[in-house]
Amino acid sequence: MTDEAFVQGIVAAVGGVTGGNAPLHVPDLAGNEWAYVKECLDTGWVSTAGAYVGRFEAMLAEYTGARNAIAVVNGTAALHACLMAVGVGPGDEVICPAATFVATANAITYQGAVPHFVDVREVDLGLDVGRLDTHLADIGERRGGVLTNRLTGRRIAAVVPMHSFGHPVDLDALVEVCARHGVTLVEDAAESLGSFYRGKHTGRFGAVAALSFNGNKVVTTGGGGAVLTDDDALAARLRHLTTTAKQPHRWEFIHDCIGYNYRMPNVNAAIGCGQMELLPRYVAEKRVVAQRYLDAFATLPGVRAVAEPSGCQSNYWLNVIVLDRSRAYLRDAVLAATNDAGLMTRPLWRPMHLLPMFGDCPRMELGVTEDLYARLINLPSSPALGRRD
Ligand SMILES: *Cc1c(COP(=O)(O)O)cnc(C)c1O
């Protein structure tokens, strides 16, 4: 097959699923969002003190099975709050995949900690737990009971896996490795609302987890995020830290530590309540879209569509194709041809260790991440595409 035929085959396959122009992921706001926001405006309850905030948190807890959900202003703030809550601090190291959105690594630095990048697996695009285990055995040593990177002398305080594009990482294995090495598990579940690992919702396997409700996520609140935790004491601490650490009092302003103004406003939570009512439908529709891509790409040589890992149910937040290595040099040609045809496609985020501010961070060998960066393409994945016949 010529290069041109290969590229045009991909354009045709994507266009066949979308039926024409398609953005990467647009929100669907056809439920009760309008009515709920109108109520906020009519009653004047627009700020974080409104009742939709608690209602949205209850809906998140119910859907995920988490004991507590704490709604905050965005997913990055949720990650930052998670790291604060589990005691990550200056001089610590926190492990995260190099193949992630920049927010994961940024949030680590907000606590004065240093990101330490690990590689991912090609099969599920998530943190490679087997290699993490070996890596920790290689570089880690116990100093006074604390897992320490013997190369840098810093405590390894937490591991932050990310469920890439909605595909759960190997959580059973990861929970075991974190427990054995004595390191806290914090999930970046920003992309995986609606994704389950062996029947249990992602974000329920570590001490805390972060969700995002940015405009392009499965559920949006305009901007927003949430922390999930089963630990009531951590939940109370998270509520305190994200509301300026203010002690309850009838009139005094007493703040007992440096806090953050991170709580979600009622207007955003009102949108979130409308969205959560429709989440099961969005996930079902997105799974229809994913199956169509899987079918379309099954017959196309030189490229594969990524399917959910076995034992998992993925939300297929963004569908993914990976070009064969022999066709990797055509990545930009595919990106150009699809975008020219009105089909919005994107490459993998530039890996964290290749960004200027993270170039000097500690890391393992990142061959799979770099290889995927050269070959991975995200496809249009809005739930509305699943409503086409
Ligand atoms: C979307 C996202 C976040 C959070 O992003 P916000 O825009 O701050 O809500 C964090 N991590 C990952 C992997 C994400 O995709």
The ligand as an SDF file (V2000), in Angstrom:
LIG
                    3D

 15 15  0  0  0  0  0  0  0  0999 V2000
   -7.9680   16.7170   32.3220 C   0  0  0  0  0  0  0  0  0  0  0  0
   -6.8690   16.1610   33.1190 C   0  0  0  0  0  0  0  0  0  0  0  0
   -6.5080   16.6830   34.3840 C   0  0  0  0  0  0  0  0  0  0  0  0
   -7.1550   17.8550   35.0390 C   0  0  0  0  0  0  0  0  0  0  0  0
   -7.3740   18.9150   34.2080 O   0  0  0  0  0  0  0  0  0  0  0  0
   -8.2300   20.2080   34.5570 P   0  0  0  0  0  0  0  0  0  0  0  0
   -8.2970   20.8720   33.2260 O   0  0  0  0  0  0  0  0  0  0  0  0
   -7.4590   20.9720   35.5670 O   0  0  0  0  0  0  0  0  0  0  0  0
   -9.5970   19.8220   35.0640 O   0  0  0  0  0  0  0  0  0  0  0  0
   -5.5000   16.0440   35.0900 C   0  0  0  0  0  0  0  0  0  0  0  0
   -4.8860   14.9690   34.6100 N   0  0  0  0  0  0  0  0  0  0  0  0
   -5.2090   14.4270   33.4220 C   0  0  0  0  0  0  0  0  0  0  0  0
   -4.5090   13.2080   32.9770 C   0  0  0  0  0  0  0  0  0  0  0  0
   -6.2000   15.0040   32.6310 C   0  0  0  0  0  0  0  0  0  0  0  0
   -6.4930   14.4680   31.4370 O   0  0  0  0  0  0  0  0  0  0  0  0
  1  2  1  0
  2  3  1  0
  2 14  2  0
  3  4  1  0
  3 10  2  0
  4  5  1  0
  5  6  1  0
  6  7  2  0
  6  8  1  0
  6  9  1  0
 10 11  1  0
 11 12  2  0
 12 13  1  0
 12 14  1  0
 14 15  1  0
M  END
$$$$
